[in-house]
Amino acid sequence: MSLRPTHTTLKQLSDMNITPLMDLTFILLITFIITFPLIEQGIPMDLPQADAQEIDEEQARTISVDRVGTVYLDDMEITLEQLARDMDVLAAVDPHTTVLVRADEAIAYGRVMEVLKILTDARIARMALVTAPEQP
């Protein structure tokens, strides 16, 4: 009597369990929902409070001056000379672009005036100073 080995065929699993992937996707979604408002501004600064009109920011460029006087154009650090060249080009290409100026409330007034002078020299006609809403 010979012993015959019994071969049991293992059924291959062709279905993938996606439950861990769904859990991971859900956790990432919650993480992005929580952190997006924190990274929206980009440059941390304390804006002065004032009652002001809303501005459409879709076709606007943003110049920011932080607490130490560093100037940023659309969240990229820039020198005043580079800013002057960029604003001259912007005024030549699209003179109707709105430029939003964000400055920390602790910054010296003269630094903000340097930025505004660059905008005036470049003949940027539409500019606005950004403020935080007043607290009641």
C-alpha positions as CSV (number, residue, x, y, z in Angstrom):
1,M,0.0,0.0,0.0
2,S,1.6,3.2,-1.1
3,L,1.0,6.4,0.6
4,R,-0.2,9.0,-1.7
5,P,0.5,12.5,-0.7
6,T,-2.7,14.5,-0.7
7,H,-2.3,17.8,-2.4
8,T,-4.7,20.3,-1.2
9,T,-5.0,23.3,-3.5
10,L,-4.9,26.6,-1.8
11,K,-7.4,29.0,-3.2
12,Q,-5.7,32.2,-4.1
13,L,-7.1,35.3,-2.7
14,S,-7.9,37.6,-5.5
15,D,-9.8,40.1,-3.4
16,M,-7.9,42.8,-1.6
17,N,-9.0,43.9,1.8
18,I,-9.5,47.7,1.4
19,T,-10.6,48.4,5.0
20,P,-7.1,49.5,6.2
21,L,-6.8,51.7,3.1
22,M,-10.2,53.4,3.8
23,D,-9.1,54.0,7.4
24,L,-5.9,55.6,6.2
25,T,-7.7,57.7,3.7
26,F,-10.2,58.9,6.3
27,I,-7.4,59.8,8.8
28,L,-5.5,61.8,6.0
29,L,-8.7,63.6,5.2
30,I,-9.3,64.6,8.8
31,T,-5.7,65.7,9.1
32,F,-5.9,68.0,6.0
33,I,-9.2,69.4,7.2
34,I,-7.7,70.3,10.5
35,T,-4.4,71.7,9.3
36,F,-5.5,73.6,6.2
37,P,-6.8,76.7,8.0
38,L,-3.5,76.9,9.9
39,I,-1.3,77.0,6.8
40,E,-3.6,79.2,4.7
41,Q,-2.0,82.5,5.6
42,G,1.6,81.4,5.0
43,I,3.4,84.3,6.8
44,P,2.5,84.8,10.5
45,M,1.7,88.3,11.4
46,D,-0.6,90.3,13.6
47,L,-2.6,92.6,11.3
48,P,-4.0,95.8,12.7
49,Q,-7.7,95.7,13.4
50,A,-10.1,97.9,11.5
51,D,-13.6,97.8,9.9
52,A,-13.0,97.4,6.2
53,Q,-14.6,96.4,3.0
54,E,-14.1,92.9,1.5
55,I,-11.8,92.6,-1.5
56,D,-11.9,89.9,-4.2
57,E,-8.5,88.2,-3.9
58,E,-8.7,86.1,-7.1
59,Q,-6.8,88.5,-9.3
60,A,-4.7,90.1,-6.6
61,R,-1.0,89.9,-5.7
62,T,0.0,90.1,-2.0
63,I,2.9,91.9,-0.6
64,S,3.6,91.1,3.1
65,V,5.9,92.8,5.6
66,D,6.5,90.8,8.7
67,R,7.5,91.9,12.2
68,V,11.2,92.2,11.5
69,G,10.7,94.1,8.2
70,T,11.2,91.3,5.7
71,V,9.2,91.8,2.5
72,Y,7.4,88.9,0.8
73,L,5.7,88.9,-2.6
74,D,3.1,86.1,-2.7
75,D,4.8,84.3,0.2
76,M,8.2,84.4,-1.4
77,E,10.9,86.5,0.3
78,I,12.0,89.4,-1.9
79,T,14.2,92.5,-1.7
80,L,12.9,96.0,-2.3
81,E,14.9,96.2,-5.5
82,Q,13.4,93.0,-6.8
83,L,9.9,94.1,-5.7
84,A,10.3,97.4,-7.7
85,R,11.3,95.4,-10.9
86,D,8.4,93.0,-10.4
87,M,5.9,95.8,-9.9
88,D,7.1,97.6,-13.0
89,V,6.6,94.4,-15.0
90,L,3.2,93.8,-13.4
91,A,2.0,97.3,-14.2
92,A,3.1,96.9,-17.8
93,V,1.4,93.5,-18.3
94,D,-1.8,94.1,-16.3
95,P,-2.4,97.6,-14.9
96,H,-5.7,96.5,-13.4
97,T,-4.3,94.0,-11.0
98,T,-5.0,94.7,-7.3
99,V,-2.0,94.6,-4.9
100,L,-2.8,93.8,-1.3
101,V,-0.4,95.0,1.3
102,R,-0.3,93.1,4.5
103,A,1.9,94.5,7.3
104,D,2.4,93.4,10.9
105,E,1.0,96.0,13.3
106,A,4.3,96.2,15.1
107,I,6.3,97.1,12.0
108,A,7.7,100.7,11.7
109,Y,5.5,102.9,9.5
110,G,8.5,103.9,7.3
111,R,8.9,100.3,6.1
112,V,5.3,100.2,4.9
113,M,5.7,103.5,3.2
114,E,8.8,102.2,1.3
115,V,6.5,99.4,-0.1
116,L,3.7,101.9,-1.0
117,K,6.2,104.2,-2.7
118,I,7.4,101.3,-4.9
119,L,3.8,100.6,-5.8
120,T,3.2,104.3,-6.6
121,D,6.4,104.6,-8.7
122,A,5.3,101.5,-10.7
123,R,2.0,103.2,-11.3
124,I,-0.1,100.5,-9.6
125,A,-3.5,102.2,-9.3
126,R,-5.3,99.5,-7.3
127,M,-3.8,98.8,-3.9
128,A,-5.3,98.0,-0.5
129,L,-4.0,97.7,3.0
130,V,-5.2,94.4,4.6
131,T,-6.5,94.5,8.1
132,A,-8.0,92.0,10.5
133,P,-11.7,92.4,11.4
134,E,-12.4,94.4,14.5
135,Q,-13.2,92.4,17.6
136,P,-16.5,93.5,19.3
